[in-house]
Every structure is written in C-alpha cells, then in structure tokens.
Amino acid sequence: MSFATVRSALIFLHRWIGLILAPIFLVIIVTGAILSFRPIVNSGPPVARPGSSLDVVAFKALLGQLEARGQFGAVSIVDGGRSVSVMSQNPELGGRWEIATGQHTPAPAGSIDIFRTAEGLHKTLLLGLGLVVEVASFLMLAIMVAGPFMAWLRFRNTLMGWHTAVGWCLLPLTLTSPVTAVMLTLGIGVGPRPELPRAKRPVSISEAVTIASRDLDTTRLAAVRRFRGGSVMVQIAGDGAGTKGGSFVVTDAGVTPLVGGPNLVKQIHEGTWGGAWSGTLNFVISLALLGLTVTGFLSWFRRWRRDRAKTLAPGADILVAHASQTGRAARLATATHEGLIAAGEKAAIAPIGAVKPKDLARFRLVLLIASTTGEGEIPDGARAVAKALKPGSLKGVRFAVLALGDRTYTHFCGGGQKLRSALLSAGAAEAVPMWEADGDPAATWVSWIDGLRAELGLTCEVPQLPPVSAPVALTVAARQRLDDPARGDTLETWRIMLKGADDLAFRPGDLVRLSPSDGEAPRSYSVGSSSLVDPGHIDLTVRLHAWNGADGTPRMGRVSGYLVREALDGATIEARLDPHPAFNPPLDPAWPIIMIGAGSGIAPFPGFITERRASGRAGPAWLIFGNRHRDGDFLWRELFEAALRDGTLTRMDTAFSRDPDDGARVQARLMENAAAVFDWLAEKKAVVYICGRRAMARGVEEAIADILVTQGGLKPDAARSEVSRWLAEGRVRMDTFD
C-alpha cells in the first residue's frame, strides 16, 4: 500500500472523525479549560490559619440541626473556622452558616458550582455518558497523531496554514491532554490504588465527625463530604508549621487514611502537579485544542462552500442548464457550454434539478435545453425544481428554452413547455421564444444557437455537432422465452439477442430504438449486455404488450408484437443505438450499486452483472426484483443466482405480488430492509438504479424518502428534497415507462 493511499485514508478519517465528534470535543475542551482554573483558584493544600481553631462541639451541633432539616452533600470550613459553606440542592440548607450563632446566608438564587458542573460535563456530559467521553478521548488522540502525516510544516498566513502550524509546533504539549486521558481510562501509570474500607452501615456526616475526633485533630477540619458506600471523607488542613494535612475515609468501624493521593498521570491531566502555574499551562493547552477544533471545522466549511460554488462557476453570468432523461439534452447543453466558453463568454453548466432557485437568480441569462419523458412529463431529475420555484423568485432573470420532443407522441415537447411555464410563473422573462425540436434535434439546435447570437448578441462557437447515432441493421441471432406460462398467470416476456454486421459500441442501459414504420413513434428497449464483454451481440428483454380491443379482439403492440411473434431467427431489423449515459453502470465497477426493477424493468441489469463480472473487480451490488410469480416469471433467474454464488452480486431480494406466501412489491422490500438500505446509501454511497413502470419508480422514490426519515432522522420535506437532489446529481437514476 502506497503512502499516498495511507495519507488519503488518514485525511478522510481525520476530517470526518473531527466533524462528527466536534460537539463532544468542544464540550471536553471548554470544560477542561474551566477546570484548569481550579488549581489556580485553590492553589496548594488547605492550610489552617495561625491561631485559628474549629469549635468542634458547636460544629457538630450545627451539623445535627442541618441533618434534621434535610440532605446535603458536603461542608467546607471557611472564615478561619467561624463559618461553614454547605452544598445542597435544598435552598434552605445550601449557603453559608455561622457556627456560633447558626445565622444562615442562603446561596444566591440560580448560583451553581461552576467547577462541579464543568467536571460533570467533562467526565460524563452530565448524562452518564462516561463511555462516550472515553471513546472520544481515544479518537481525539488518534486524529492528533495522524495530523503530522497529512501535511508538512509550512508557515502560510491562511486558516489552514495556521491550523497546520499550531498542530505541528504544539503537538508535544497538546498531546498531554488526550494521552493522559487515555492512560487514566486504561489504568496505565496510575500506581497502586488505596484499599478503601467498607462500611457495615452508612454513617451521617455528623456521626463521621464524632468518629474522626477519636483519632484526628478535627479542630483543623477543612472539609467533609459524603463518599462511597455510605462512608464519609474528611479533609484535615496542615497547620502551616510542618504538620501536613490529609484525606481520610470514615466508616462506622473507624478512620482510614486515603493514602497515595492523586497519582502523577491524574495530576498532569488536571494540571494540579505545579499549583497555579501548571493550571495555567493546562489552560494554554485547552486554548490550543480549541483553536485546532474551530479552525479545522472552519476550513472544512469553507472548502464545502467553495466546492459547492465550483459547480456553478463563480463569476459566470450565463447558465446552460439541462433537463435530460436519456442524455441527449445533456450532450447538447455540454456542446453549448463549450461553445460559449471557447468564444469568451462567462458560462456555467449544470442539471437544472441540481440548481437551487436562489442560485438561478444570480444569472443574467439561463439557457435551458429540456427533453420530455412519459406522457409529456418533466424529466425525473428536474421535477423538484419546478415545484420549488416560487412566484417572484426569479424576477430579473431572462431565459431561453430549447425543448426536445417527437411529434409522433401525443404531448409534444411537454417537458420543456412545463419548465417554461414554471420559469414564467417565478417571474423570469423569456429572452427569445421557445424553440421546439422534432426527433433528431441537431439541426434545430444549430438554428437556436444562431438565433441566440442574432437576438441576444451572444458569441458561441459550434465546432461540430454532437454525435448522433446512425441507423444500424441488426439480425435476430437467438430468442429465449423468459417466463413460464405453465407455472402461473405470467406476462409473456422474451430475451431477444441481436447481432450487428460489425462490432458495436454500447453499454448496459443504452437504448435500442425501433419504429414499426415511418411516421410512427419509435419504441425504446434497454440494452442488457455490454460491448466490453461481447461487441457483437445486444441482449433485449421484451415483454409482449397485449390487450383486448373494444370488440374483444386480442391485440398487441406493434413493435413488441413484431419482435415476439414475427422477427424469427435471421430476421433483419433496422434500429438506432443511442447512448444513455444517465443509466449506464458506474465506470468504476467497484462502486456500490443498488438495482431495483419490476417486470421487464429488469432489462438492463443482466448487462450490469456481466460487465462487472468481466472486470474482475466487481464492487458491492444489490438487486431488488419484483414480478407476479416466483416460479412463473422470475426473469433471468439463473444468471442472477449464479452471480450471487460467484460474488458478482452481493445481495438479492425479490417480491412476487401474486404468490400467496409473498404478495409484496419492491417498495415493501425496501422498507423491510430499511436499515440496510440506509447503510448502502449513507455509508457505501451506492448509486441507485430504478427501471420499470413510472408508478413503481415513484413508489420507490417515496420509500427511499421514508427510509431517510426513519433511519436518518430527516424531516419528511427534507428527505424528499434530498432524494430530489440525488436524482439531479445522478445518485438515484431512473429509466421508466408508462
């Protein structure tokens, strides 16, 4: 493993451990800074003032009166033995009491013991989460040790430069805090622990003072508090003349010295080993750790903001946006953007669905190339932006739309028209009337660019048209029925293998477009094979579209009927082979994917499997497939089960809606495995592919949003927005039909 690989992993761990645990780190560091003042304020052991002496009889009498009123946890002797300070949650007990007169001065309202509170936060977050603090200490030590391996020491007057310099220069000092915390957790270097006595019965504080008086000089008593197991701890002050004080544990059986005292590791961690100046040193260490935590977070935040801004090219005043379903609009948008940049215009490019309305508003001109899906619908990745646009939100923005469509469909250019209406409703103004492209959009695109030059004064170079697929002659090489009608009420589905005269270039998810005759709308079928494995053969999964007419006569779809009933082995078919990069598997076969298909929506996924298997380094892959009957139409069953056995497919879940022992759909399988789905989405960063009927895809989209709510803690609106963002970015990809 190379150092670069190790360094990359260290950077990832350093960054994300720091970000995730930043709130806990800040609590630990800030409370540590507060506690560092304790040895400054209470410098040195308690020492009795010369000539002062506690009236033990009067003191015990006062304790008896206080105990009769309620519970209190600790008492400190103050004012040279004339008064006591009582710690209690009961306001009638807490505060200062004069021993001789019993006069009570209550503690100020709302007052707290800042050191005790800080100590509770520092050790357990005041929630009994000591284990969380201990784990955080180990992780803090880990990221601090990893720091020097991530960047060499170089003095630069930048936020990250100061972060690196402070981390390097103060590393030996700042390490003392997490190192000693880890040592205390593991019990390393703490020395022998004193054997503490066990009480047969609990003793009260007043009783403990009486017992202690038998063996100790309680006239020099400094403090007394409840201790473990019903015992009481008393602290005796030194007399300033060479007689040392100490701490003792009192039980019903007698007095035991609390020998050993604070060990060296604990003293270093708490800053008590040198009195006031060691406490000051600990405060400096806390400030350094606080600075590293804050500058680290700010550095990440700035990078996040910068990376986000890069997607829209800061300084650009023209946005070339696209709403693409199969990739054609995206290719035209890319050519438009490249032409504008080559001519010197300041332009940015982005999927329209990935741009927030407030970001759209900063461009003086938006050029939108939009395709249509389904029955005149907006492409999946752009649906959210149309809903997010509010009236008046784009006031002052000018736009021009090139809508792509096919007049053989009922709702010609419906997607572009709906997006145009949404922009107008949001207050944007149309710079030029909408252009509509019928079929192959290349010529219309060139004319649209010419119109933008003439009417808007834009400069745009168009060196060449985006490549358009040419017709290709394909021969039916083999046919195989995938369903088994003898096993149930199945939908007739076939594997059709096509062969080209020459080798072809294609990937799983690309589209074969077939038209039964001139003037009729073409039908698109997903490619279920890969030229990286076999450039000569294309696999299609074709379901026969059959129904009964109004007169009861059986009918079938023109293209599916031809492929299933007429195109026998050897038949020649003229088709177009169109790239569909928006639904190709990741270029890196090791990238995790989730494939979700129902019925003939399984079509591209055999190609996903064969391509990843051939790569020799297939990453995690999960298939969720649904149909009617397990025994009747589990399409491509042998291939997927073989992939499970050889590891190309990591996991497979099925849903057969008409089986009595199942009855579920793919959406239900997602929800049943919500935790695993969330892990694949949030941790593995899997790309999700959804293929099948549009209604099924919408249901899957809703299920993913629900999983983000139940497993990720998002609000429903935020979850839906996140799924919309993933659609726009390509984390969730759809290939759907009605």
BELJO-V841048 format. One record per pair of residues at least 4 apart in sequence whose ideal C-beta (glycine too) atoms are under 6 Angstrom apart, sorted by the first residue. I is the first residue (numbers start at 1). J is the second residue. If there is no record, write none. Layout:
i->I j->J
i->I j->J
This chain:
i->1 j->5
i->3 j->7
i->10 j->14
i->10 j->146
i->10 j->149
i->10 j->150
i->11 j->150
i->13 j->17
i->14 j->143
i->14 j->146
i->16 j->20
i->17 j->21
i->17 j->139
i->17 j->143
i->18 j->143
i->18 j->296
i->21 j->25
i->21 j->136
i->22 j->297
i->24 j->136
i->25 j->29
i->25 j->293
i->26 j->30
i->27 j->121
i->29 j->286
i->29 j->289
i->29 j->290
i->31 j->118
i->31 j->121
i->31 j->122
i->32 j->286
i->33 j->283
i->33 j->286
i->34 j->118
i->35 j->118
i->36 j->271
i->36 j->279
i->36 j->282
i->36 j->283
i->36 j->286
i->37 j->41
i->38 j->42
i->38 j->115
i->39 j->271
i->39 j->272
i->39 j->275
i->39 j->279
i->40 j->276
i->40 j->279
i->43 j->275
i->43 j->276
i->44 j->275
i->45 j->245
i->46 j->222
i->46 j->237
i->46 j->245
i->47 j->237
i->47 j->238
i->47 j->240
i->48 j->52
i->48 j->220
i->48 j->237
i->48 j->239
i->49 j->80
i->50 j->240
i->52 j->80
i->52 j->81
i->53 j->219
i->54 j->59
i->54 j->81
i->54 j->219
i->54 j->221
i->56 j->218
i->58 j->99
i->59 j->99
i->60 j->206
i->60 j->209
i->62 j->99
i->63 j->205
i->63 j->206
i->64 j->206
i->66 j->93
i->67 j->204
i->67 j->206
i->70 j->90
i->70 j->93
i->72 j->86
i->72 j->88
i->72 j->93
i->73 j->87
i->73 j->226
i->74 j->87
i->74 j->225
i->75 j->84
i->75 j->86
i->75 j->224
i->76 j->85
i->76 j->223
i->77 j->81
i->77 j->84
i->77 j->221
i->77 j->222
i->78 j->83
i->78 j->85
i->79 j->83
i->83 j->96
i->83 j->98
i->84 j->97
i->85 j->96
i->86 j->93
i->86 j->94
i->88 j->93
i->88 j->94
i->91 j->106
i->94 j->107
i->95 j->105
i->95 j->106
i->95 j->107
i->96 j->105
i->97 j->104
i->98 j->103
i->107 j->111
i->112 j->117
i->114 j->118
i->118 j->122
i->120 j->126
i->121 j->125
i->121 j->126
i->123 j->130
i->124 j->128
i->124 j->129
i->124 j->130
i->125 j->129
i->134 j->185
i->137 j->178
i->137 j->181
i->137 j->182
i->138 j->182
i->140 j->178
i->141 j->178
i->141 j->182
i->147 j->167
i->151 j->164
i->153 j->168
i->155 j->165
i->156 j->161
i->159 j->295
i->159 j->298
i->159 j->299
i->160 j->299
i->163 j->295
i->163 j->296
i->165 j->169
i->166 j->170
i->167 j->292
i->170 j->174
i->170 j->288
i->171 j->175
i->173 j->285
i->174 j->285
i->174 j->288
i->174 j->289
i->175 j->179
i->176 j->180
i->177 j->285
i->180 j->265
i->180 j->268
i->180 j->269
i->183 j->188
i->183 j->189
i->183 j->265
i->189 j->265
i->190 j->263
i->190 j->265
i->191 j->263
i->194 j->258
i->194 j->259
i->194 j->260
i->197 j->249
i->197 j->251
i->197 j->256
i->199 j->229
i->199 j->230
i->199 j->231
i->199 j->251
i->199 j->252
i->200 j->252
i->201 j->252
i->202 j->230
i->203 j->207
i->203 j->208
i->203 j->232
i->203 j->252
i->205 j->224
i->205 j->232
i->208 j->232
i->208 j->250
i->211 j->250
i->212 j->216
i->212 j->218
i->212 j->234
i->212 j->250
i->212 j->255
i->213 j->218
i->215 j->255
i->216 j->236
i->220 j->236
i->220 j->237
i->222 j->235
i->222 j->237
i->223 j->235
i->224 j->234
i->225 j->233
i->227 j->231
i->227 j->232
i->227 j->233
i->231 j->249
i->231 j->251
i->232 j->250
i->233 j->249
i->234 j->248
i->234 j->250
i->235 j->247
i->236 j->245
i->236 j->246
i->237 j->245
i->238 j->243
i->238 j->244
i->238 j->245
i->239 j->243
i->247 j->258
i->248 j->255
i->248 j->257
i->249 j->256
i->249 j->258
i->250 j->255
i->262 j->266
i->262 j->267
i->267 j->272
i->267 j->273
i->268 j->273
i->271 j->278
i->271 j->279
i->271 j->282
i->273 j->278
i->274 j->278
i->291 j->295
i->292 j->296
i->309 j->314
i->312 j->348
i->312 j->359
i->313 j->348
i->315 j->346
i->316 j->346
i->316 j->347
i->316 j->348
i->317 j->346
i->317 j->363
i->317 j->364
i->318 j->345
i->318 j->347
i->318 j->365
i->319 j->348
i->319 j->363
i->319 j->366
i->320 j->333
i->320 j->336
i->320 j->337
i->320 j->347
i->320 j->349
i->320 j->367
i->321 j->350
i->321 j->352
i->321 j->366
i->321 j->368
i->322 j->329
i->322 j->330
i->322 j->333
i->322 j->351
i->322 j->369
i->323 j->352
i->323 j->370
i->323 j->379
i->323 j->382
i->324 j->329
i->324 j->330
i->324 j->371
i->324 j->379
i->325 j->371
i->325 j->373
i->325 j->379
i->326 j->580
i->327 j->580
i->327 j->581
i->327 j->582
i->329 j->369
i->329 j->371
i->329 j->404
i->331 j->466
i->332 j->369
i->332 j->445
i->332 j->466
i->333 j->369
i->335 j->466
i->337 j->347
i->337 j->349
i->339 j->460
i->339 j->461
i->339 j->462
i->340 j->345
i->340 j->347
i->340 j->460
i->341 j->347
i->342 j->461
i->343 j->459
i->343 j->460
i->343 j->461
i->350 j->354
i->350 j->355
i->351 j->381
i->351 j->728
i->352 j->382
i->352 j->385
i->353 j->381
i->353 j->382
i->353 j->384
i->353 j->385
i->353 j->728
i->354 j->728
i->354 j->729
i->355 j->359
i->355 j->360
i->357 j->388
i->357 j->389
i->357 j->393
i->361 j->394
i->361 j->397
i->365 j->398
i->366 j->399
i->367 j->400
i->368 j->401
i->369 j->402
i->370 j->403
i->370 j->415
i->370 j->416
i->370 j->419
i->371 j->379
i->371 j->404
i->371 j->415
i->372 j->376
i->372 j->405
i->372 j->413
i->372 j->414
i->372 j->415
i->373 j->377
i->373 j->379
i->374 j->694
i->374 j->738
i->375 j->411
i->376 j->411
i->376 j->414
i->378 j->382
i->378 j->383
i->378 j->386
i->378 j->415
i->378 j->418
i->379 j->415
i->380 j->727
i->380 j->734
i->381 j->727
i->381 j->728
i->384 j->388
i->384 j->724
i->386 j->422
i->389 j->393
i->389 j->422
i->389 j->426
i->392 j->427
i->393 j->426
i->394 j->426
i->394 j->427
i->394 j->428
i->395 j->427
i->397 j->428
i->398 j->429
i->398 j->431
i->399 j->423
i->399 j->428
i->400 j->431
i->400 j->432
i->401 j->416
i->401 j->420
i->401 j->434
i->402 j->435
i->402 j->448
i->403 j->413
i->403 j->416
i->403 j->434
i->403 j->436
i->404 j->437
i->404 j->441
i->405 j->412
i->405 j->413
i->406 j->439
i->407 j->412
i->407 j->438
i->408 j->520
i->408 j->521
i->409 j->521
i->413 j->417
i->413 j->436
i->420 j->434
i->423 j->428
i->431 j->456
i->432 j->455
i->435 j->448
i->437 j->441
i->437 j->444
i->440 j->468
i->441 j->445
i->442 j->465
i->442 j->468
i->449 j->460
i->449 j->462
i->451 j->455
i->452 j->456
i->452 j->458
i->453 j->458
i->469 j->576
i->469 j->577
i->469 j->578
i->471 j->574
i->471 j->576
i->472 j->577
i->473 j->572
i->473 j->574
i->474 j->498
i->474 j->500
i->474 j->573
i->474 j->575
i->475 j->499
i->475 j->572
i->476 j->567
i->476 j->569
i->476 j->571
i->477 j->497
i->477 j->499
i->478 j->497
i->479 j->494
i->479 j->496
i->480 j->495
i->481 j->494
i->482 j->493
i->482 j->495
i->482 j->635
i->483 j->490
i->483 j->493
i->483 j->633
i->484 j->632
i->485 j->490
i->487 j->631
i->487 j->632
i->488 j->629
i->488 j->632
i->490 j->632
i->490 j->633
i->491 j->543
i->492 j->544
i->493 j->543
i->493 j->600
i->494 j->542
i->494 j->564
i->496 j->540
i->496 j->542
i->496 j->563
i->497 j->537
i->497 j->539
i->498 j->538
i->499 j->536
i->499 j->537
i->500 j->504
i->503 j->535
i->503 j->536
i->504 j->531
i->504 j->535
i->505 j->531
i->506 j->510
i->506 j->527
i->506 j->531
i->506 j->577
i->507 j->530
i->507 j->584
i->508 j->527
i->508 j->530
i->508 j->585
i->508 j->604
i->508 j->607
i->508 j->608
i->508 j->611
i->509 j->580
i->509 j->583
i->509 j->584
i->509 j->604
i->510 j->527
i->510 j->579
i->510 j->580
i->511 j->524
i->511 j->578
i->511 j->580
i->512 j->525
i->512 j->575
i->512 j->577
i->513 j->522
i->513 j->524
i->513 j->576
i->513 j->578
i->514 j->523
i->514 j->559
i->514 j->575
i->515 j->520
i->515 j->522
i->516 j->520
i->516 j->558
i->516 j->559
i->523 j->559
i->525 j->540
i->526 j->603
i->526 j->604
i->527 j->538
i->528 j->539
i->528 j->541
i->528 j->603
i->528 j->604
i->528 j->606
i->528 j->607
i->529 j->538
i->529 j->539
i->529 j->607
i->530 j->607
i->530 j->611
i->531 j->535
i->532 j->611
i->533 j->610
i->533 j->614
i->541 j->600
i->541 j->603
i->542 j->560
i->542 j->563
i->543 j->600
i->544 j->556
i->544 j->560
i->544 j->564
i->545 j->557
i->545 j->560
i->546 j->556
i->547 j->555
i->548 j->552
i->548 j->554
i->549 j->553
i->549 j->555
i->556 j->561
i->557 j->561
i->560 j->564
i->561 j->565
i->562 j->566
i->562 j->567
i->563 j->567
i->567 j->571
i->582 j->733
i->583 j->733
i->583 j->735
i->585 j->608
i->586 j->591
i->586 j->687
i->589 j->612
i->589 j->615
i->589 j->617
i->589 j->618
i->590 j->617
i->590 j->619
i->591 j->619
i->592 j->619
i->592 j->620
i->592 j->684
i->592 j->686
i->593 j->621
i->593 j->686
i->593 j->687
i->594 j->622
i->594 j->680
i->594 j->686
i->594 j->688
i->595 j->605
i->595 j->623
i->595 j->689
i->596 j->624
i->596 j->666
i->596 j->690
i->596 j->700
i->597 j->601
i->597 j->602
i->597 j->605
i->597 j->625
i->597 j->691
i->597 j->692
i->598 j->626
i->598 j->666
i->598 j->692
i->598 j->696
i->599 j->627
i->599 j->692
i->601 j->691
i->601 j->692
i->602 j->625
i->602 j->635
i->604 j->691
i->606 j->636
i->606 j->639
i->607 j->611
i->609 j->643
i->609 j->648
i->612 j->618
i->612 j->648
i->613 j->648
i->618 j->648
i->620 j->650
i->621 j->649
i->621 j->650
i->622 j->650
i->622 j->651
i->623 j->649
i->623 j->652
i->624 j->653
i->624 j->666
i->624 j->669
i->625 j->654
i->626 j->655
i->626 j->665
i->626 j->666
i->627 j->633
i->628 j->633
i->628 j->658
i->629 j->633
i->629 j->656
i->629 j->658
i->629 j->659
i->630 j->634
i->630 j->656
i->630 j->659
i->636 j->640
i->640 j->652
i->643 j->648
i->643 j->649
i->644 j->649
i->644 j->652
i->653 j->669
i->655 j->664
i->655 j->665
i->655 j->666
i->655 j->669
i->656 j->662
i->657 j->665
i->664 j->668
i->667 j->699
i->667 j->700
i->667 j->703
i->670 j->677
i->670 j->703
i->671 j->703
i->673 j->677
i->674 j->707
i->674 j->710
i->674 j->711
i->675 j->711
i->677 j->707
i->678 j->682
i->678 j->707
i->678 j->711
i->679 j->683
i->680 j->684
i->680 j->686
i->687 j->731
i->688 j->732
i->689 j->733
i->690 j->697
i->690 j->700
i->690 j->734
i->691 j->735
i->692 j->696
i->694 j->736
i->694 j->738
i->697 j->734
i->697 j->736
i->701 j->723
i->704 j->723
i->705 j->719
i->705 j->720
i->705 j->723
i->707 j->711
i->708 j->712
i->708 j->714
i->708 j->719
i->708 j->722
i->709 j->714
i->709 j->716
i->709 j->719
i->714 j->718
i->714 j->719
i->726 j->731
i->726 j->732
i->727 j->732
